[in-house]
Amino acid sequence: MALSALLRQSRKQIQQEISKKFYSTSVGSKLEGVKHVIAVASGKGGVGKSTTSVNIACALAAHQGLRVGLLDADVFGPSIPRLMNLQGTPLLAADKRMIPLENYGVRCMSMGFLMKDNDAAVWRGPMVMGAVEKLLNGVQWGDLDVLVVDMPPGTGDTHLSLSQKVRLAGAVVVSTPQDLALIDARRAVAMYDKVHVPILGLVENMSFFVCPSCGHSSHIFSHGTLQAEAEEMGVEMLGQVPLEAQVRSLSDSGKPIVLSAPDSAPSQVYRHIAARVFDRLANITSSGIPIIRTVD
């Protein structure tokens, strides 16, 4: 047998062994009191994943009438405290579990509540996974219809462990239209496919910019690439969020745009995304528990 053929065979065997060892086909356990857990992920950082997570969570609570939790699984760069205008250390319940902080009708937990603003988590993998486990199972979430998990960038230990420990109803993958972000978005979709987590859809953030003076629309980061990718993968395009300064300014102030500027173009897109996520969850039978709206 030629050397090149041997190398190909060895590479294939190695890949099969890795998949067999790490990508378990077993379904994670159900989180107590939580009907559905969804991950909001991106292959690359800086594409607006956390902002998307916050606005989806707030829209599900305010406009779909659901009981919603928001977990910040990014131990190294927690953003939820700032985006949700929350600070302070969580109190402990009688069972020693942490009580989530709440704002805008959303119960939140983040490593940022347990660290000083300028502290850095300089941890190896096992410590990171221990922290995520504590933030997930060491919290008294109460009864929730949906727990939105703001995932860290990439496709590392946190994603794999979460998918194996908790029964994920699905994942939302966020990307910008540019090719560099799209490459990593494909990896995120492929990773969730390996661990048998349904993709609820793609979100194209910073999709286009509308000039506030003349109204001209410019596609700064390319155009149509993510839509074409979604069609090729057979995945729904949940929404295309425009690039607007108001999203940034309100986010920095801890005021999610979906609540603070409900008539703005980004807010309307986020509400549509949340509605589509709700519809997709209603059709998923993995939990066997229907979601019931609590308000019109």
C-alpha positions as CSV (number, residue, x, y, z in Angstrom):
1,M,0.0,0.0,0.0
2,A,1.3,3.5,-0.9
3,L,2.5,5.7,1.9
4,S,-0.2,8.4,1.0
5,A,-2.9,5.7,1.3
6,L,-1.6,4.6,4.7
7,L,-1.6,8.2,6.0
8,R,-5.2,8.7,4.8
9,Q,-6.3,5.5,6.5
10,S,-4.5,6.4,9.7
11,R,-6.0,9.9,9.7
12,K,-9.5,8.4,9.2
13,Q,-9.0,6.0,12.1
14,I,-7.8,8.8,14.4
15,Q,-10.9,10.9,13.5
16,Q,-13.2,7.9,14.2
17,E,-11.6,7.3,17.5
18,I,-11.8,10.9,18.5
19,S,-15.5,11.0,17.5
20,K,-16.2,7.8,19.4
21,K,-14.5,9.1,22.6
22,F,-15.7,12.7,22.7
23,Y,-18.9,13.1,20.7
24,S,-21.2,11.0,22.8
25,T,-24.5,10.1,21.2
26,S,-26.2,10.1,24.6
27,V,-28.7,12.8,25.4
28,G,-27.9,15.1,28.4
29,S,-30.2,15.1,31.4
30,K,-33.1,17.5,31.9
31,L,-32.4,20.5,34.1
32,E,-34.7,20.6,37.1
33,G,-37.6,23.0,36.6
34,V,-36.5,24.0,33.1
35,K,-38.6,23.0,30.1
36,H,-36.2,24.0,27.3
37,V,-32.5,24.9,27.2
38,I,-31.2,26.7,24.1
39,A,-27.6,27.6,23.3
40,V,-26.7,30.9,21.5
41,A,-23.3,30.3,19.9
42,S,-20.8,31.6,17.4
43,G,-17.6,30.1,16.0
44,K,-15.9,33.5,16.3
45,G,-15.9,36.2,19.0
46,G,-17.0,39.8,18.4
47,V,-20.0,39.0,16.2
48,G,-22.7,40.1,18.7
49,K,-23.6,36.8,20.2
50,S,-24.1,38.1,23.7
51,T,-26.2,41.0,22.5
52,T,-28.3,38.5,20.5
53,S,-28.7,36.3,23.5
54,V,-29.9,39.1,25.7
55,N,-32.4,40.4,23.2
56,I,-33.7,36.9,22.4
57,A,-34.2,36.3,26.2
58,C,-35.9,39.6,26.8
59,A,-38.1,39.3,23.8
60,L,-39.2,35.8,24.8
61,A,-40.1,37.1,28.3
62,A,-41.7,40.4,27.2
63,H,-43.4,39.5,23.9
64,Q,-43.9,35.7,24.2
65,G,-44.9,35.7,27.8
66,L,-42.5,33.0,28.9
67,R,-40.6,32.5,32.1
68,V,-37.0,33.0,30.9
69,G,-33.5,32.5,32.4
70,L,-30.2,33.6,30.9
71,L,-26.9,31.8,31.7
72,D,-23.6,33.4,30.8
73,A,-21.4,30.4,30.1
74,D,-18.5,32.6,28.9
75,V,-16.3,32.3,32.1
76,F,-13.4,34.3,30.6
77,G,-15.4,37.2,29.2
78,P,-18.7,37.5,30.9
79,S,-20.9,40.1,29.3
80,I,-24.3,39.5,30.8
81,P,-23.9,41.7,33.9
82,R,-23.3,44.8,31.8
83,L,-25.8,44.0,29.1
84,M,-28.6,43.3,31.6
85,N,-27.6,46.2,34.0
86,L,-27.0,43.8,36.9
87,Q,-24.4,43.8,39.7
88,G,-23.9,42.2,43.1
89,T,-23.2,38.8,44.5
90,P,-26.0,36.2,44.3
91,L,-27.6,35.2,47.6
92,L,-27.7,31.6,48.7
93,A,-30.9,29.7,49.1
94,A,-31.5,27.2,52.0
95,D,-30.2,24.4,49.8
96,K,-27.0,26.3,49.2
97,R,-27.8,27.0,45.6
98,M,-27.3,30.5,44.3
99,I,-30.4,32.7,43.6
100,P,-30.2,34.3,40.2
101,L,-30.2,38.0,39.8
102,E,-33.2,39.4,37.8
103,N,-33.9,42.3,35.6
104,Y,-36.4,42.9,32.8
105,G,-38.2,39.8,33.9
106,V,-35.2,37.5,33.1
107,R,-33.4,35.5,35.8
108,C,-29.6,35.8,35.2
109,M,-26.5,34.0,36.3
110,S,-22.9,34.9,35.3
111,M,-19.3,34.4,36.5
112,G,-19.3,38.2,36.3
113,F,-21.4,38.3,39.5
114,L,-18.7,36.4,41.4
115,M,-15.6,38.4,40.2
116,K,-14.4,41.9,40.4
117,D,-14.7,43.9,37.2
118,N,-11.0,43.8,36.4
119,D,-10.3,40.2,37.6
120,A,-9.3,37.6,35.1
121,A,-10.2,33.9,35.2
122,V,-6.8,32.3,34.4
123,W,-8.0,28.7,34.6
124,R,-7.4,25.4,32.8
125,G,-10.1,23.3,31.3
126,P,-11.2,21.3,34.4
127,M,-11.6,24.5,36.4
128,V,-13.6,26.1,33.7
129,M,-15.9,23.1,33.4
130,G,-16.3,23.1,37.2
131,A,-17.4,26.8,37.1
132,V,-19.9,26.2,34.3
133,E,-21.3,23.2,36.2
134,K,-21.8,25.4,39.2
135,L,-23.4,28.2,37.2
136,L,-25.8,25.6,35.7
137,N,-26.7,23.2,38.4
138,G,-25.7,25.2,41.5
139,V,-28.4,27.8,40.8
140,Q,-32.0,27.8,42.0
141,W,-33.5,28.7,38.6
142,G,-37.1,27.9,39.6
143,D,-39.6,27.0,37.0
144,L,-38.6,28.3,33.5
145,D,-40.0,27.8,30.1
146,V,-36.7,28.6,28.5
147,L,-33.1,28.9,29.6
148,V,-31.0,30.8,27.1
149,V,-27.3,30.0,27.4
150,D,-24.8,32.6,26.1
151,M,-22.0,30.4,25.0
152,P,-18.3,31.3,24.7
153,P,-16.8,31.7,21.2
154,G,-15.5,28.7,19.5
155,T,-16.3,25.0,19.7
156,G,-14.4,24.0,22.9
157,D,-14.9,22.2,26.2
158,T,-17.8,24.3,27.3
159,H,-19.9,23.5,24.2
160,L,-19.2,19.8,24.4
161,S,-19.7,19.4,28.1
162,L,-23.0,21.4,28.1
163,S,-24.4,19.3,25.3
164,Q,-23.6,16.1,27.2
165,K,-24.7,17.2,30.6
166,V,-27.9,19.1,29.7
167,R,-30.6,18.2,27.2
168,L,-30.4,21.0,24.7
169,A,-33.5,21.7,22.7
170,G,-31.5,23.5,20.1
171,A,-28.8,26.1,19.2
172,V,-28.9,29.5,17.5
173,V,-25.7,30.3,15.6
174,V,-24.8,34.0,15.2
175,S,-22.4,35.3,12.5
176,T,-21.7,38.4,10.5
177,P,-21.8,38.2,6.7
178,Q,-18.0,38.3,6.2
179,D,-16.2,35.2,5.1
180,L,-13.9,34.9,8.1
181,A,-16.9,34.8,10.5
182,L,-18.8,32.5,8.2
183,I,-16.0,29.9,8.2
184,D,-16.3,29.6,12.0
185,A,-20.1,29.7,11.9
186,R,-19.9,26.5,9.7
187,R,-17.7,24.9,12.4
188,A,-20.2,25.8,15.1
189,V,-23.0,24.2,13.1
190,A,-20.9,21.1,12.4
191,M,-20.0,20.8,16.1
192,Y,-23.7,20.8,17.2
193,D,-24.5,18.3,14.4
194,K,-21.8,16.0,15.9
195,V,-23.4,16.1,19.3
196,H,-26.9,15.8,17.9
197,V,-28.3,19.2,18.9
198,P,-30.8,20.7,16.4
199,I,-29.9,24.0,14.8
200,L,-32.9,26.3,15.4
201,G,-31.5,28.8,12.9
202,L,-28.8,31.3,11.9
203,V,-28.7,35.0,12.8
204,E,-26.9,37.4,10.6
205,N,-25.7,40.3,12.8
206,M,-24.4,43.6,11.4
207,S,-26.1,42.6,8.2
208,F,-26.2,46.1,6.7
209,F,-25.9,49.7,7.6
210,V,-28.6,52.3,6.8
211,C,-27.2,55.9,6.6
212,P,-29.2,58.0,9.1
213,S,-28.8,61.1,6.9
214,C,-29.8,59.8,3.4
215,G,-31.3,56.4,4.1
216,H,-28.9,54.6,1.8
217,S,-28.3,50.9,2.7
218,S,-24.7,49.6,2.6
219,H,-23.6,46.0,3.1
220,I,-20.3,46.7,4.8
221,F,-19.4,43.1,5.6
222,S,-20.6,41.5,2.3
223,H,-24.1,40.5,1.3
224,G,-26.0,37.3,0.8
225,T,-23.3,34.9,2.0
226,L,-25.0,33.7,5.2
227,Q,-28.4,33.3,3.5
228,A,-26.8,31.2,0.8
229,E,-25.0,29.1,3.5
230,A,-28.3,28.6,5.4
231,E,-30.0,27.4,2.3
232,E,-27.1,25.0,1.5
233,M,-27.2,23.5,5.0
234,G,-31.0,23.4,5.1
235,V,-31.0,25.7,8.1
236,E,-33.5,28.6,8.7
237,M,-32.3,32.2,8.5
238,L,-33.9,33.6,11.6
239,G,-33.2,37.2,11.0
240,Q,-30.8,39.8,9.7
241,V,-30.0,42.5,12.3
242,P,-28.8,45.8,10.9
243,L,-25.7,47.6,12.1
244,E,-26.9,50.6,14.2
245,A,-25.2,52.8,16.7
246,Q,-28.2,52.6,19.0
247,V,-27.7,48.9,19.5
248,R,-24.2,49.6,20.8
249,S,-25.1,52.5,23.0
250,L,-28.1,50.9,24.6
251,S,-26.2,47.6,25.1
252,D,-23.4,49.5,26.9
253,S,-26.0,51.1,29.1
254,G,-27.6,47.8,30.0
255,K,-30.8,48.6,28.2
256,P,-31.7,45.8,25.6
257,I,-32.9,47.5,22.5
258,V,-35.8,45.1,22.1
259,L,-37.3,46.8,25.3
260,S,-35.8,50.3,25.2
261,A,-36.5,51.1,21.5
262,P,-39.3,48.7,20.5
263,D,-40.0,50.5,17.3
264,S,-36.5,50.5,16.0
265,A,-35.5,48.2,13.1
266,P,-33.1,46.0,15.2
267,S,-35.8,45.6,17.8
268,Q,-38.3,44.4,15.2
269,V,-35.8,41.8,13.9
270,Y,-35.0,40.5,17.4
271,R,-38.7,40.1,18.1
272,H,-39.1,38.1,14.9
273,I,-36.1,36.0,15.8
274,A,-37.6,35.3,19.3
275,A,-40.9,34.4,17.8
276,R,-39.3,32.0,15.4
277,V,-37.3,30.4,18.2
278,F,-40.6,30.0,20.1
279,D,-42.3,28.4,17.1
280,R,-39.3,26.0,16.6
281,L,-39.3,25.0,20.3
282,A,-43.0,24.4,20.2
283,N,-42.4,21.8,17.5
284,I,-39.5,20.1,19.2
285,T,-40.7,17.0,21.1
286,S,-37.4,16.1,22.8
287,S,-38.6,17.3,26.2
288,G,-42.2,16.1,25.8
289,I,-43.4,19.3,27.6
290,P,-45.3,21.9,25.7
291,I,-44.7,25.6,26.2
292,I,-47.7,27.6,27.3
293,R,-47.8,31.3,26.9
294,T,-48.6,33.2,30.1
295,V,-49.7,36.5,28.4
296,D,-51.1,37.4,25.0
